[in-house]
Amino acid sequence: MSAPAAQQTLFKDLAADLPDQHQAEFFQNLHEAGISPNDVELARLLRALQLYKQRTSRLHRAATDLRWSAGHSFHDGERAACP
């Protein structure tokens, strides 16, 4: 396998564990930033950013769900106090 082909495979491997939406964003960002197969370290940093965004998005969603459920809890017909 040639070096550019191996590096393109690396890009695909870097995105393999990202959800489809984040994979698309990863490859779009690679293209927009002009990151070529020779810029492997930049691609790894971009992947780390995508993982960070994915995790913070999940945490935000979970916190929102928790706040919502805490605000809609009922005890003896009264709305429970929200911390």
C-alpha angles and dihedrals in degrees: 000000000000121000095252091048090049091050092049088051087051090055090052090048091050091056097040097097095044120099114255094260092052092044090055091048090047093054092041090052091048089054096043092048091048092238106168130193086269091063098071095147092053089050090053091051091049090052090052089053091051091051091049091051091048093051096044089049090054092047092050091049092048092049091049091050091048093050091048094049092045091051092050099047116120128205121184090342092304126109110253117241114261115224 
